[in-house]
Amino acid sequence: MKWLVNMLTSTIGRKLVMALTGLFLILFLAVHLTGNLQLIKDDSGRAFNIYAEFMTTFPLIKAVSIGNFFFILLHIFTSVLLTQKNRAARPVAYAYNAGNTNSSWASRNMGILGTIILVFLVVHLKGYWYEMHFGSVPTQNYDGKDVKDLYAIVKASYTQLWYVAFYVVSMVFVGFHLVHGFASAFQTLGLSHPKYTPLIKGLGYGFAVIVPAAFALIPIIMFLKG
C-alpha cells in the first residue's frame, strides 16, 4: 500500500486517485442501474430478487462490492485532502469571485454536492444494505430455492412520499456532481484534445442526465403503482 500513500501525499497523485475512483464509481452506477430497473418489471419482484441473490452470493461480485466500498471511501478521503489543501493555499477569501465566469456551478460546489450525496448514501445503505445483512428479511421461493425478498423492502420504502422525494432530490445532486466529475476525470488522466474533449463533455452531460433520471424514475413509478 506504500504506492497509495505516496500518491495521497502529492496533489497530482490525489487528483489521479480522484479521477480513477470517480470513473470506477461511474461504471458502478451504470451497472447498478441495470439491476434496479428490474424493480419496475410487472413480476412481483421475481427478476429483482433473483438478480439481488446473484449479486450478493457470487464470489467475484462480492469481491467487487467490497472494492466498491473501498473506492467510495478513498474517493471521499481524497476529496477532503484536496479541499483542505486548496483552502490552505488560499486562506483569505477573495473579495470577488472571478471563477464564476470560468467555471460551472457544479465545479465550484463539488464539496457541497459530495456531502449531500454522502448523506444519501448513509441513508440508502442503512435502509437496504444493512437490512439485507442484519435485518429480518422475508423470503420467496423461486424454482425450489429460497431467496431473500429484497423487493418487499424496497417496495415498502417507496410507499413513503418523503423517501421518494428525498431519493429524487438526491439524484438531482448526483447529476450535478457527474456533470463536472465525468469530464474532469478524463482531463486529469490527460485525455484532453480539441477533437475528443467536446465528445467526452457531451457523453458526460448525457450520462449525468440519463442515469440519475432513470434512478429517480424507479421510486416514482413504484410509488404511483402503490
N, C-alpha and C positions, 0 to 999 in steps of 0.2 A: 504493500500500500504506500510505499515511500514515494512512488511516482505521483500518486494522487495528492499527497501532502505538498510535494514540490509544485504541482500545478496550482494548488489553492493558495500558495504564498506569493504568486505573481498575478498582476492584473490581467495579462494576456491569458495566462492559464485559467484564471477564473472565468473569463469570458468564453474560453473554449469549452470549459465544463458546462457552462450555462447553455451554450449552443447545442452540444451533443445530448445533454439530458433533455433539453427542450424538444429536440427532434424526436427522441425516443418517446416522450410523452405525447407528442402529436400523433405518432404512429399508434400508440396505445389508444388514444381517443377514437381513431378510425376503427380499430378492431373492436373496441368496447361498444361502439355504436351498432355494429353489425349484430352483436349479441343482444343488445337492448331492443332492437327492432323486433325481436321475436315476441316481445311483450304485447304487441298490438295485433298479433295473429288471433283469429277467432277460433281458438282451440282449447280454451280454459286453462292456458298456461303450459300445456304439454311441451311445446317446442322450446320455450324458455327454460323450463325445469330440466329438460334433457341437456340443453346447452350448458346450463349452470353446473349440472352434475359433472359433465366432461371437463369443464374449465377448472373445477375445484378438486378433481381427483387425478387427472392425467399428470404424471410426474414432470414432464417438460414444461407444461403450462404452469404448474405450481412453482417451478423454479423461476420462470419468467415473472410470475406475480410477485415473488419475493424481491426480484431485481427491480421491479417497478416501484415498490415501496422505497427501496434504497435510492432510486433515481429521483423520486419526488422529494425526499428529504435532502438529498445532495443539491438539487435544484434550488430549494428554499434556502439552504445554508449558504450556498454560493451567492445567491441574490442578496442576502443580508450583508455578506462580506463586501460585495461591490458597492452597495448603498452606503455603508459606513465609510468606505474609502472615499467615495465621491463627496460625502458631506465633510469629511476631514480636510479634503483638498480645497473646499470652498466653505469655510466656517461662517463667513458673513454673507447673508443673503443679498443678492443684487437688488438695487433699487428699481430695476425694471427687469422684465422677463423677455429678453430678445429671442429666447428659444421658441416662443410662440410662432414665429414666422418661419422657423426652420424645421420644426418637428411636430408630430401629431399629438393630440391629447393623450392617446394611449401610451406613446413612448415616454411622455413626461410623467405619467402616473402609473407606471408598471408596478411600483411597490404597493400602491393602494389596491390596484386590481388583484395583485397576487395575494394580498392579505385577505381580501374578501373571498377569493377562491379557496384559500386555506380554511376559512371558517366553514365554507360549504362542504369541503372535503371531510372535515371532522364530523359534521352533522350527518353527512352521507354515509360515512364508514360506520358511525355509531348505529344508524338505522338499518343497515344491510349487512355489512361485513361482520360486525360484532354479533348481531342476531344470528347470522348463519353459523358462526363458530361456537357461540356461547349461549345463545337463546334457545327457547323451546319452539322448534320449527316443526309443523305437521309434515306428513309425508304423503306422497302419491305413488301408486303402483303402476308402472308402465312396462308392459310385456314381461311381467313377473318379477320386476326389480323395483324395490322401494327407493325413491329418491326424495330429497327434501323439497317441499313445496315452497320454494322461494318466491314463486309468482304470487302466492297468497300474501306474503309480507309486503311485496312491492305494491300490489293492488290496494291493500289496506292503507298504506301511506298515501297513495294518490287519491284517496277519498277525502283527504283533508285539504281544504282550499288553501290554507296558509302555507302548507308544504309545497303544493303545486306552484303557488305564486313565488315562493322562495326559490324553488328549483328553476323556474323560468327566468327570474331576475338574475340568478347566478349564472345562467347560460349566456345572458347578455354580457356580463362581465368577462366570462371566458372568451367570448367572441372578440371583445376589445383587446384582451390580453394576447390573443392569437394574431390579431391584425399586425401588431408590431413584432411579436416574437417570431413569427414564421419567417419573414424576410430577414430579420436581424440575425437569426441563426445561420442562414446561408451566407450572409455578408461576413459574419465573424469567421466562418470557415474558408473565407477567401473566394467564395463562389459568386463574385460580383463582376458583371460585364455588361456593357451597354446593350448587347444583344439579348442576354439572358435575364438581366435584372427585372425588366418590365414583366416578363413571363412569370418569374418567381413571385413578384409582388401580386400579380393577377391571381396566381394559384393560391397565394396566402389569403387574399381577400375572399376568394371563393370558399376556401376551407373554413375561414373564420366566420362566414355567414351560414353556410350549408350545414356543417357539422353541429354547432351549438343549436341551430334552429331545429334540426332533426331530433336532437336530445330533448329540447324543450317541448316539442310536439307530442312526445310519448306520454308524459303525465297529463297533458291537456286532453288528449284523446281518451285515456283511461278514466279521467275524472268525468268527462262528459258521458261516457258509457255507464258510469256508476258501478 
